[in-house]
Amino acid sequence: MIKPAEKRIIVKLVDKDSGSKLFLSNESMMEHNLEYGEVVEGSDKYKAGTRVYYSKYSTARINDGGQELFIIPEIDVMAYDA
């Protein structure tokens, strides 16, 4: 498994309606260019399994074993499910 460098997390996209405690409409997410995903490899702040909203333009896309993942700086996480 790929490990993120300091202050970064690795996220996979998930359907925002699959267990989110936060509510953002699709329109709102499109206006702010947000994506919703689940942390696969985390940090001290965002553990694996945490669901996060992040700016889709701040990501680096990678492919690990056929799975599309995104490397995101912690600072670009806009909100998360606690």
mmCIF file as gemmi writes it, N, C-alpha and C atoms, coordinates in Angstrom:
data_model
loop_
_atom_site.group_PDB
_atom_site.id
_atom_site.type_symbol
_atom_site.label_atom_id
_atom_site.label_alt_id
_atom_site.label_comp_id
_atom_site.label_asym_id
_atom_site.label_entity_id
_atom_site.label_seq_id
_atom_site.pdbx_PDB_ins_code
_atom_site.Cartn_x
_atom_site.Cartn_y
_atom_site.Cartn_z
_atom_site.occupancy
_atom_site.B_iso_or_equiv
_atom_site.pdbx_formal_charge
_atom_site.auth_seq_id
_atom_site.auth_asym_id
_atom_site.pdbx_PDB_model_num
ATOM 1 N N . MET Axp A 1 ? 0.835 -1.185 0 1 0 ? 1 A 1
ATOM 2 C CA . MET Axp A 1 ? 0 0 0 1 0 ? 1 A 1
ATOM 3 C C . MET Axp A 1 ? 0.876 1.243 0 1 0 ? 1 A 1
ATOM 4 N N . ILE Axp A 2 ? 0.459 2.237 -0.715 1 0 ? 2 A 1
ATOM 5 C CA . ILE Axp A 2 ? 1.155 3.513 -0.78 1 0 ? 2 A 1
ATOM 6 C C . ILE Axp A 2 ? 0.887 4.289 0.5 1 0 ? 2 A 1
ATOM 7 N N . LYS Axp A 3 ? 1.92 4.884 1.056 1 0 ? 3 A 1
ATOM 8 C CA . LYS Axp A 3 ? 1.798 5.691 2.282 1 0 ? 3 A 1
ATOM 9 C C . LYS Axp A 3 ? 1.952 7.165 1.935 1 0 ? 3 A 1
ATOM 10 N N . PRO Axp A 4 ? 1.115 8.034 2.477 1 0 ? 4 A 1
ATOM 11 C CA . PRO Axp A 4 ? 1.239 9.468 2.197 1 0 ? 4 A 1
ATOM 12 C C . PRO Axp A 4 ? 2.409 10.088 2.952 1 0 ? 4 A 1
ATOM 13 N N . ALA Axp A 5 ? 3.015 11.099 2.356 1 0 ? 5 A 1
ATOM 14 C CA . ALA Axp A 5 ? 4.051 11.863 3.044 1 0 ? 5 A 1
ATOM 15 C C . ALA Axp A 5 ? 3.374 12.743 4.093 1 0 ? 5 A 1
ATOM 16 N N . GLU Axp A 6 ? 4.174 13.408 4.894 1 0 ? 6 A 1
ATOM 17 C CA . GLU Axp A 6 ? 3.606 14.18 6.009 1 0 ? 6 A 1
ATOM 18 C C . GLU Axp A 6 ? 2.553 15.192 5.574 1 0 ? 6 A 1
ATOM 19 N N . LYS Axp A 7 ? 1.536 15.317 6.414 1 0 ? 7 A 1
ATOM 20 C CA . LYS Axp A 7 ? 0.414 16.246 6.235 1 0 ? 7 A 1
ATOM 21 C C . LYS Axp A 7 ? -0.365 16.015 4.939 1 0 ? 7 A 1
ATOM 22 N N . ARG Axp A 8 ? -0.423 14.743 4.501 1 0 ? 8 A 1
ATOM 23 C CA . ARG Axp A 8 ? -1.235 14.362 3.353 1 0 ? 8 A 1
ATOM 24 C C . ARG Axp A 8 ? -1.997 13.09 3.706 1 0 ? 8 A 1
ATOM 25 N N . ILE Axp A 9 ? -3.102 12.885 3.008 1 0 ? 9 A 1
ATOM 26 C CA . ILE Axp A 9 ? -3.895 11.673 3.188 1 0 ? 9 A 1
ATOM 27 C C . ILE Axp A 9 ? -4.186 11.076 1.818 1 0 ? 9 A 1
ATOM 28 N N . ILE Axp A 10 ? -4.511 9.799 1.802 1 0 ? 10 A 1
ATOM 29 C CA . ILE Axp A 10 ? -4.917 9.119 0.573 1 0 ? 10 A 1
ATOM 30 C C . ILE Axp A 10 ? -6.385 8.767 0.707 1 0 ? 10 A 1
ATOM 31 N N . VAL Axp A 11 ? -7.162 9.143 -0.324 1 0 ? 11 A 1
ATOM 32 C CA . VAL Axp A 11 ? -8.616 9.038 -0.28 1 0 ? 11 A 1
ATOM 33 C C . VAL Axp A 11 ? -9.128 8.308 -1.504 1 0 ? 11 A 1
ATOM 34 N N . LYS Axp A 12 ? -10.215 7.538 -1.325 1 0 ? 12 A 1
ATOM 35 C CA . LYS Axp A 12 ? -10.934 6.962 -2.46 1 0 ? 12 A 1
ATOM 36 C C . LYS Axp A 12 ? -12.303 7.635 -2.51 1 0 ? 12 A 1
ATOM 37 N N . LEU Axp A 13 ? -12.81 7.837 -3.72 1 0 ? 13 A 1
ATOM 38 C CA . LEU Axp A 13 ? -14.134 8.438 -3.877 1 0 ? 13 A 1
ATOM 39 C C . LEU Axp A 13 ? -15.205 7.482 -3.377 1 0 ? 13 A 1
ATOM 40 N N . VAL Axp A 14 ? -16.224 8.032 -2.741 1 0 ? 14 A 1
ATOM 41 C CA . VAL Axp A 14 ? -17.399 7.251 -2.341 1 0 ? 14 A 1
ATOM 42 C C . VAL Axp A 14 ? -18.634 8.08 -2.651 1 0 ? 14 A 1
ATOM 43 N N . ASP Axp A 15 ? -19.758 7.411 -2.736 1 0 ? 15 A 1
ATOM 44 C CA . ASP Axp A 15 ? -21.038 8.089 -2.95 1 0 ? 15 A 1
ATOM 45 C C . ASP Axp A 15 ? -21.371 8.886 -1.701 1 0 ? 15 A 1
ATOM 46 N N . LYS Axp A 16 ? -21.608 10.191 -1.843 1 0 ? 16 A 1
ATOM 47 C CA . LYS Axp A 16 ? -21.839 11.035 -0.665 1 0 ? 16 A 1
ATOM 48 C C . LYS Axp A 16 ? -23.096 10.66 0.104 1 0 ? 16 A 1
ATOM 49 N N . ASP Axp A 17 ? -24.004 9.899 -0.502 1 0 ? 17 A 1
ATOM 50 C CA . ASP Axp A 17 ? -25.227 9.494 0.179 1 0 ? 17 A 1
ATOM 51 C C . ASP Axp A 17 ? -25.065 8.188 0.948 1 0 ? 17 A 1
ATOM 52 N N . SER Axp A 18 ? -23.863 7.645 0.981 1 0 ? 18 A 1
ATOM 53 C CA . SER Axp A 18 ? -23.661 6.355 1.648 1 0 ? 18 A 1
ATOM 54 C C . SER Axp A 18 ? -23.1 6.529 3.055 1 0 ? 18 A 1
ATOM 55 N N . GLY Axp A 19 ? -23.887 7.146 3.918 1 0 ? 19 A 1
ATOM 56 C CA . GLY Axp A 19 ? -23.506 7.213 5.323 1 0 ? 19 A 1
ATOM 57 C C . GLY Axp A 19 ? -22.997 8.56 5.797 1 0 ? 19 A 1
ATOM 58 N N . SER Axp A 20 ? -23.089 9.589 4.987 1 0 ? 20 A 1
ATOM 59 C CA . SER Axp A 20 ? -22.615 10.899 5.41 1 0 ? 20 A 1
ATOM 60 C C . SER Axp A 20 ? -23.536 11.478 6.477 1 0 ? 20 A 1
ATOM 61 N N . LYS Axp A 21 ? -22.948 12.075 7.501 1 0 ? 21 A 1
ATOM 62 C CA . LYS Axp A 21 ? -23.73 12.761 8.523 1 0 ? 21 A 1
ATOM 63 C C . LYS Axp A 21 ? -23.904 14.23 8.166 1 0 ? 21 A 1
ATOM 64 N N . LEU Axp A 22 ? -23.086 14.723 7.243 1 0 ? 22 A 1
ATOM 65 C CA . LEU Axp A 22 ? -23.201 16.103 6.779 1 0 ? 22 A 1
ATOM 66 C C . LEU Axp A 22 ? -24.118 16.137 5.579 1 0 ? 22 A 1
ATOM 67 N N . PHE Axp A 23 ? -24.766 17.271 5.358 1 0 ? 23 A 1
ATOM 68 C CA . PHE Axp A 23 ? -25.61 17.391 4.183 1 0 ? 23 A 1
ATOM 69 C C . PHE Axp A 23 ? -25.148 18.561 3.337 1 0 ? 23 A 1
ATOM 70 N N . LEU Axp A 24 ? -24.717 18.274 2.137 1 0 ? 24 A 1
ATOM 71 C CA . LEU Axp A 24 ? -24.418 19.288 1.133 1 0 ? 24 A 1
ATOM 72 C C . LEU Axp A 24 ? -25.105 18.845 -0.135 1 0 ? 24 A 1
ATOM 73 N N . SER Axp A 25 ? -25.875 19.72 -0.733 1 0 ? 25 A 1
ATOM 74 C CA . SER Axp A 25 ? -26.572 19.359 -1.965 1 0 ? 25 A 1
ATOM 75 C C . SER Axp A 25 ? -25.563 19.203 -3.097 1 0 ? 25 A 1
ATOM 76 N N . ASN Axp A 26 ? -25.954 18.466 -4.134 1 0 ? 26 A 1
ATOM 77 C CA . ASN Axp A 26 ? -25.089 18.32 -5.301 1 0 ? 26 A 1
ATOM 78 C C . ASN Axp A 26 ? -24.762 19.669 -5.904 1 0 ? 26 A 1
ATOM 79 N N . GLU Axp A 27 ? -25.74 20.578 -5.913 1 0 ? 27 A 1
ATOM 80 C CA . GLU Axp A 27 ? -25.527 21.934 -6.442 1 0 ? 27 A 1
ATOM 81 C C . GLU Axp A 27 ? -24.441 22.652 -5.659 1 0 ? 27 A 1
ATOM 82 N N . SER Axp A 28 ? -24.516 22.563 -4.339 1 0 ? 28 A 1
ATOM 83 C CA . SER Axp A 28 ? -23.534 23.216 -3.485 1 0 ? 28 A 1
ATOM 84 C C . SER Axp A 28 ? -22.152 22.625 -3.71 1 0 ? 28 A 1
ATOM 85 N N . MET Axp A 29 ? -22.067 21.322 -3.826 1 0 ? 29 A 1
ATOM 86 C CA . MET Axp A 29 ? -20.772 20.681 -4.039 1 0 ? 29 A 1
ATOM 87 C C . MET Axp A 29 ? -20.193 21.101 -5.379 1 0 ? 29 A 1
ATOM 88 N N . MET Axp A 30 ? -21.034 21.233 -6.407 1 0 ? 30 A 1
ATOM 89 C CA . MET Axp A 30 ? -20.549 21.64 -7.723 1 0 ? 30 A 1
ATOM 90 C C . MET Axp A 30 ? -20.059 23.083 -7.69 1 0 ? 30 A 1
ATOM 91 N N . GLU Axp A 31 ? -20.786 23.968 -6.992 1 0 ? 31 A 1
ATOM 92 C CA . GLU Axp A 31 ? -20.381 25.365 -6.885 1 0 ? 31 A 1
ATOM 93 C C . GLU Axp A 31 ? -19.009 25.509 -6.265 1 0 ? 31 A 1
ATOM 94 N N . HIS Axp A 32 ? -18.721 24.709 -5.293 1 0 ? 32 A 1
ATOM 95 C CA . HIS Axp A 32 ? -17.465 24.81 -4.553 1 0 ? 32 A 1
ATOM 96 C C . HIS Axp A 32 ? -16.431 23.777 -4.998 1 0 ? 32 A 1
ATOM 97 N N . ASN Axp A 33 ? -16.742 23.023 -6.038 1 0 ? 33 A 1
ATOM 98 C CA . ASN Axp A 33 ? -15.815 22.033 -6.572 1 0 ? 33 A 1
ATOM 99 C C . ASN Axp A 33 ? -15.338 21.055 -5.501 1 0 ? 33 A 1
ATOM 100 N N . LEU Axp A 34 ? -16.286 20.538 -4.726 1 0 ? 34 A 1
ATOM 101 C CA . LEU Axp A 34 ? -15.961 19.593 -3.66 1 0 ? 34 A 1
ATOM 102 C C . LEU Axp A 34 ? -16.165 18.157 -4.117 1 0 ? 34 A 1
ATOM 103 N N . GLU Axp A 35 ? -15.354 17.285 -3.59 1 0 ? 35 A 1
ATOM 104 C CA . GLU Axp A 35 ? -15.499 15.842 -3.764 1 0 ? 35 A 1
ATOM 105 C C . GLU Axp A 35 ? -15.686 15.246 -2.38 1 0 ? 35 A 1
ATOM 106 N N . TYR Axp A 36 ? -16.223 14.021 -2.344 1 0 ? 36 A 1
ATOM 107 C CA . TYR Axp A 36 ? -16.464 13.322 -1.082 1 0 ? 36 A 1
ATOM 108 C C . TYR Axp A 36 ? -15.77 11.988 -1.165 1 0 ? 36 A 1
ATOM 109 N N . GLY Axp A 37 ? -14.987 11.658 -0.16 1 0 ? 37 A 1
ATOM 110 C CA . GLY Axp A 37 ? -14.266 10.396 -0.191 1 0 ? 37 A 1
ATOM 111 C C . GLY Axp A 37 ? -13.998 9.855 1.193 1 0 ? 37 A 1
ATOM 112 N N . GLU Axp A 38 ? -13.433 8.66 1.198 1 0 ? 38 A 1
ATOM 113 C CA . GLU Axp A 38 ? -13.084 7.982 2.448 1 0 ? 38 A 1
ATOM 114 C C . GLU Axp A 38 ? -11.578 7.839 2.53 1 0 ? 38 A 1
ATOM 115 N N . VAL Axp A 39 ? -11.023 8.185 3.678 1 0 ? 39 A 1
ATOM 116 C CA . VAL Axp A 39 ? -9.581 8.092 3.881 1 0 ? 39 A 1
ATOM 117 C C . VAL Axp A 39 ? -9.171 6.625 3.888 1 0 ? 39 A 1
ATOM 118 N N . VAL Axp A 40 ? -8.197 6.296 3.042 1 0 ? 40 A 1
ATOM 119 C CA . VAL Axp A 40 ? -7.657 4.934 2.959 1 0 ? 40 A 1
ATOM 120 C C . VAL Axp A 40 ? -6.385 4.841 3.799 1 0 ? 40 A 1
ATOM 121 N N . GLU Axp A 41 ? -5.507 5.818 3.64 1 0 ? 41 A 1
ATOM 122 C CA . GLU Axp A 41 ? -4.292 5.933 4.45 1 0 ? 41 A 1
ATOM 123 C C . GLU Axp A 41 ? -4.298 7.322 5.04 1 0 ? 41 A 1
ATOM 124 N N . GLY Axp A 42 ? -4.32 7.4 6.355 1 0 ? 42 A 1
ATOM 125 C CA . GLY Axp A 42 ? -4.523 8.675 7.003 1 0 ? 42 A 1
ATOM 126 C C . GLY Axp A 42 ? -3.315 9.261 7.686 1 0 ? 42 A 1
ATOM 127 N N . SER Axp A 43 ? -3.624 10.147 8.606 1 0 ? 43 A 1
ATOM 128 C CA . SER Axp A 43 ? -2.623 10.868 9.383 1 0 ? 43 A 1
ATOM 129 C C . SER Axp A 43 ? -3.102 10.883 10.832 1 0 ? 43 A 1
ATOM 130 N N . ASP Axp A 44 ? -2.402 11.621 11.66 1 0 ? 44 A 1
ATOM 131 C CA . ASP Axp A 44 ? -2.847 11.752 13.056 1 0 ? 44 A 1
ATOM 132 C C . ASP Axp A 44 ? -4.211 12.419 13.136 1 0 ? 44 A 1
ATOM 133 N N . LYS Axp A 45 ? -4.477 13.332 12.221 1 0 ? 45 A 1
ATOM 134 C CA . LYS Axp A 45 ? -5.722 14.101 12.238 1 0 ? 45 A 1
ATOM 135 C C . LYS Axp A 45 ? -6.881 13.36 11.577 1 0 ? 45 A 1
ATOM 136 N N . TYR Axp A 46 ? -6.629 12.7 10.449 1 0 ? 46 A 1
ATOM 137 C CA . TYR Axp A 46 ? -7.676 12.001 9.687 1 0 ? 46 A 1
ATOM 138 C C . TYR Axp A 46 ? -7.312 10.526 9.588 1 0 ? 46 A 1
ATOM 139 N N . LYS Axp A 47 ? -7.96 9.712 10.381 1 0 ? 47 A 1
ATOM 140 C CA . LYS Axp A 47 ? -7.689 8.267 10.421 1 0 ? 47 A 1
ATOM 141 C C . LYS Axp A 47 ? -8.354 7.557 9.245 1 0 ? 47 A 1
ATOM 142 N N . ALA Axp A 48 ? -7.87 6.382 8.903 1 0 ? 48 A 1
ATOM 143 C CA . ALA Axp A 48 ? -8.489 5.558 7.863 1 0 ? 48 A 1
ATOM 144 C C . ALA Axp A 48 ? -9.956 5.335 8.211 1 0 ? 48 A 1
ATOM 145 N N . GLY Axp A 49 ? -10.812 5.467 7.198 1 0 ? 49 A 1
ATOM 146 C CA . GLY Axp A 49 ? -12.245 5.294 7.398 1 0 ? 49 A 1
ATOM 147 C C . GLY Axp A 49 ? -13.006 6.597 7.569 1 0 ? 49 A 1
ATOM 148 N N . THR Axp A 50 ? -12.313 7.687 7.876 1 0 ? 50 A 1
ATOM 149 C CA . THR Axp A 50 ? -12.959 8.989 8.015 1 0 ? 50 A 1
ATOM 150 C C . THR Axp A 50 ? -13.46 9.443 6.649 1 0 ? 50 A 1
ATOM 151 N N . ARG Axp A 51 ? -14.668 9.96 6.59 1 0 ? 51 A 1
ATOM 152 C CA . ARG Axp A 51 ? -15.232 10.496 5.347 1 0 ? 51 A 1
ATOM 153 C C . ARG Axp A 51 ? -14.966 11.997 5.309 1 0 ? 51 A 1
ATOM 154 N N . VAL Axp A 52 ? -14.431 12.472 4.175 1 0 ? 52 A 1
ATOM 155 C CA . VAL Axp A 52 ? -14.021 13.87 4.064 1 0 ? 52 A 1
ATOM 156 C C . VAL Axp A 52 ? -14.564 14.527 2.8 1 0 ? 52 A 1
ATOM 157 N N . TYR Axp A 53 ? -14.785 15.838 2.893 1 0 ? 53 A 1
ATOM 158 C CA . TYR Axp A 53 ? -15.079 16.681 1.737 1 0 ? 53 A 1
ATOM 159 C C . TYR Axp A 53 ? -13.801 17.45 1.456 1 0 ? 53 A 1
ATOM 160 N N . TYR Axp A 54 ? -13.384 17.491 0.195 1 0 ? 54 A 1
ATOM 161 C CA . TYR Axp A 54 ? -12.135 18.156 -0.151 1 0 ? 54 A 1
ATOM 162 C C . TYR Axp A 54 ? -12.252 18.827 -1.517 1 0 ? 54 A 1
ATOM 163 N N . SER Axp A 55 ? -11.38 19.774 -1.736 1 0 ? 55 A 1
ATOM 164 C CA . SER Axp A 55 ? -11.34 20.479 -3.007 1 0 ? 55 A 1
ATOM 165 C C . SER Axp A 55 ? -10.809 19.542 -4.087 1 0 ? 55 A 1
ATOM 166 N N . LYS Axp A 56 ? -11.592 19.342 -5.135 1 0 ? 56 A 1
ATOM 167 C CA . LYS Axp A 56 ? -11.176 18.376 -6.151 1 0 ? 56 A 1
ATOM 168 C C . LYS Axp A 56 ? -9.982 18.852 -6.969 1 0 ? 56 A 1
ATOM 169 N N . TYR Axp A 57 ? -9.668 20.137 -6.927 1 0 ? 57 A 1
ATOM 170 C CA . TYR Axp A 57 ? -8.532 20.644 -7.696 1 0 ? 57 A 1
ATOM 171 C C . TYR Axp A 57 ? -7.221 20.589 -6.932 1 0 ? 57 A 1
ATOM 172 N N . SER Axp A 58 ? -7.244 20.089 -5.713 1 0 ? 58 A 1
ATOM 173 C CA . SER Axp A 58 ? -6.021 20.033 -4.914 1 0 ? 58 A 1
ATOM 174 C C . SER Axp A 58 ? -5.454 18.617 -4.825 1 0 ? 58 A 1
ATOM 175 N N . THR Axp A 59 ? -5.909 17.735 -5.691 1 0 ? 59 A 1
ATOM 176 C CA . THR Axp A 59 ? -5.531 16.332 -5.571 1 0 ? 59 A 1
ATOM 177 C C . THR Axp A 59 ? -4.508 15.904 -6.616 1 0 ? 59 A 1
ATOM 178 N N . ALA Axp A 60 ? -3.81 14.851 -6.285 1 0 ? 60 A 1
ATOM 179 C CA . ALA Axp A 60 ? -2.965 14.142 -7.237 1 0 ? 60 A 1
ATOM 180 C C . ALA Axp A 60 ? -3.574 12.753 -7.378 1 0 ? 60 A 1
ATOM 181 N N . ARG Axp A 61 ? -3.885 12.339 -8.582 1 0 ? 61 A 1
ATOM 182 C CA . ARG Axp A 61 ? -4.536 11.049 -8.835 1 0 ? 61 A 1
ATOM 183 C C . ARG Axp A 61 ? -3.468 9.976 -9.025 1 0 ? 61 A 1
ATOM 184 N N . ILE Axp A 62 ? -3.673 8.832 -8.362 1 0 ? 62 A 1
ATOM 185 C CA . ILE Axp A 62 ? -2.77 7.692 -8.522 1 0 ? 62 A 1
ATOM 186 C C . ILE Axp A 62 ? -3.6 6.431 -8.717 1 0 ? 62 A 1
ATOM 187 N N . ASN Axp A 63 ? -2.952 5.401 -9.219 1 0 ? 63 A 1
ATOM 188 C CA . ASN Axp A 63 ? -3.598 4.111 -9.415 1 0 ? 63 A 1
ATOM 189 C C . ASN Axp A 63 ? -2.799 3.08 -8.635 1 0 ? 63 A 1
ATOM 190 N N . ASP Axp A 64 ? -3.439 2.425 -7.692 1 0 ? 64 A 1
ATOM 191 C CA . ASP Axp A 64 ? -2.775 1.424 -6.86 1 0 ? 64 A 1
ATOM 192 C C . ASP Axp A 64 ? -3.512 0.105 -6.989 1 0 ? 64 A 1
ATOM 193 N N . GLY Axp A 65 ? -2.96 -0.8 -7.757 1 0 ? 65 A 1
ATOM 194 C CA . GLY Axp A 65 ? -3.584 -2.112 -7.925 1 0 ? 65 A 1
ATOM 195 C C . GLY Axp A 65 ? -4.942 -2.043 -8.594 1 0 ? 65 A 1
ATOM 196 N N . GLY Axp A 66 ? -5.107 -1.118 -9.533 1 0 ? 66 A 1
ATOM 197 C CA . GLY Axp A 66 ? -6.375 -0.989 -10.238 1 0 ? 66 A 1
ATOM 198 C C . GLY Axp A 66 ? -7.389 -0.098 -9.542 1 0 ? 66 A 1
ATOM 199 N N . GLN Axp A 67 ? -7.068 0.393 -8.351 1 0 ? 67 A 1
ATOM 200 C CA . GLN Axp A 67 ? -7.981 1.271 -7.621 1 0 ? 67 A 1
ATOM 201 C C . GLN Axp A 67 ? -7.502 2.718 -7.775 1 0 ? 67 A 1
ATOM 202 N N . GLU Axp A 68 ? -8.425 3.607 -8.181 1 0 ? 68 A 1
ATOM 203 C CA . GLU Axp A 68 ? -8.092 5.017 -8.317 1 0 ? 68 A 1
ATOM 204 C C . GLU Axp A 68 ? -8.143 5.691 -6.952 1 0 ? 68 A 1
ATOM 205 N N . LEU Axp A 69 ? -7.021 6.307 -6.574 1 0 ? 69 A 1
ATOM 206 C CA . LEU Axp A 69 ? -6.898 6.981 -5.284 1 0 ? 69 A 1
ATOM 207 C C . LEU Axp A 69 ? -6.427 8.409 -5.504 1 0 ? 69 A 1
ATOM 208 N N . PHE Axp A 70 ? -6.605 9.238 -4.475 1 0 ? 70 A 1
ATOM 209 C CA . PHE Axp A 70 ? -6.221 10.634 -4.557 1 0 ? 70 A 1
ATOM 210 C C . PHE Axp A 70 ? -5.371 11.004 -3.346 1 0 ? 70 A 1
ATOM 211 N N . ILE Axp A 71 ? -4.264 11.707 -3.594 1 0 ? 71 A 1
ATOM 212 C CA . ILE Axp A 71 ? -3.424 12.216 -2.513 1 0 ? 71 A 1
ATOM 213 C C . ILE Axp A 71 ? -3.849 13.663 -2.278 1 0 ? 71 A 1
ATOM 214 N N . ILE Axp A 72 ? -4.176 13.976 -1.027 1 0 ? 72 A 1
ATOM 215 C CA . ILE Axp A 72 ? -4.728 15.29 -0.69 1 0 ? 72 A 1
ATOM 216 C C . ILE Axp A 72 ? -3.955 15.886 0.483 1 0 ? 72 A 1
ATOM 217 N N . PRO Axp A 73 ? -3.535 17.139 0.371 1 0 ? 73 A 1
ATOM 218 C CA . PRO Axp A 73 ? -2.948 17.804 1.536 1 0 ? 73 A 1
ATOM 219 C C . PRO Axp A 73 ? -4.024 17.973 2.622 1 0 ? 73 A 1
ATOM 220 N N . GLU Axp A 74 ? -3.678 17.729 3.862 1 0 ? 74 A 1
ATOM 221 C CA . GLU Axp A 74 ? -4.645 17.874 4.965 1 0 ? 74 A 1
ATOM 222 C C . GLU Axp A 74 ? -5.338 19.229 4.94 1 0 ? 74 A 1
ATOM 223 N N . ILE Axp A 75 ? -4.618 20.261 4.58 1 0 ? 75 A 1
ATOM 224 C CA . ILE Axp A 75 ? -5.177 21.613 4.615 1 0 ? 75 A 1
ATOM 225 C C . ILE Axp A 75 ? -6.33 21.791 3.627 1 0 ? 75 A 1
ATOM 226 N N . ASP Axp A 76 ? -6.431 20.927 2.622 1 0 ? 76 A 1
ATOM 227 C CA . ASP Axp A 76 ? -7.492 21.038 1.62 1 0 ? 76 A 1
ATOM 228 C C . ASP Axp A 76 ? -8.75 20.258 1.976 1 0 ? 76 A 1
ATOM 229 N N . VAL Axp A 77 ? -8.771 19.624 3.148 1 0 ? 77 A 1
ATOM 230 C CA . VAL Axp A 77 ? -9.996 18.998 3.633 1 0 ? 77 A 1
ATOM 231 C C . VAL Axp A 77 ? -10.881 20.106 4.17 1 0 ? 77 A 1
ATOM 232 N N . MET Axp A 78 ? -12.081 20.221 3.594 1 0 ? 78 A 1
ATOM 233 C CA . MET Axp A 78 ? -12.999 21.307 3.958 1 0 ? 78 A 1
ATOM 234 C C . MET Axp A 78 ? -13.909 20.93 5.136 1 0 ? 78 A 1
ATOM 235 N N . ALA Axp A 79 ? -14.255 19.634 5.241 1 0 ? 79 A 1
ATOM 236 C CA . ALA Axp A 79 ? -15.108 19.155 6.331 1 0 ? 79 A 1
ATOM 237 C C . ALA Axp A 79 ? -14.959 17.646 6.401 1 0 ? 79 A 1
ATOM 238 N N . TYR Axp A 80 ? -15.352 17.078 7.537 1 0 ? 80 A 1
ATOM 239 C CA . TYR Axp A 80 ? -15.313 15.626 7.69 1 0 ? 80 A 1
ATOM 240 C C . TYR Axp A 80 ? -16.414 15.16 8.629 1 0 ? 80 A 1
ATOM 241 N N . ASP Axp A 81 ? -16.766 13.877 8.491 1 0 ? 81 A 1
ATOM 242 C CA . ASP Axp A 81 ? -17.751 13.273 9.38 1 0 ? 81 A 1
ATOM 243 C C . ASP Axp A 81 ? -17.037 12.858 10.658 1 0 ? 81 A 1
ATOM 244 N N . ALA Axp A 82 ? -17.449 13.397 11.78 1 0 ? 82 A 1
ATOM 245 C CA . ALA Axp A 82 ? -16.8 13.098 13.062 1 0 ? 82 A 1
ATOM 246 C C . ALA Axp A 82 ? -17.375 11.853 13.688 1 0 ? 82 A 1
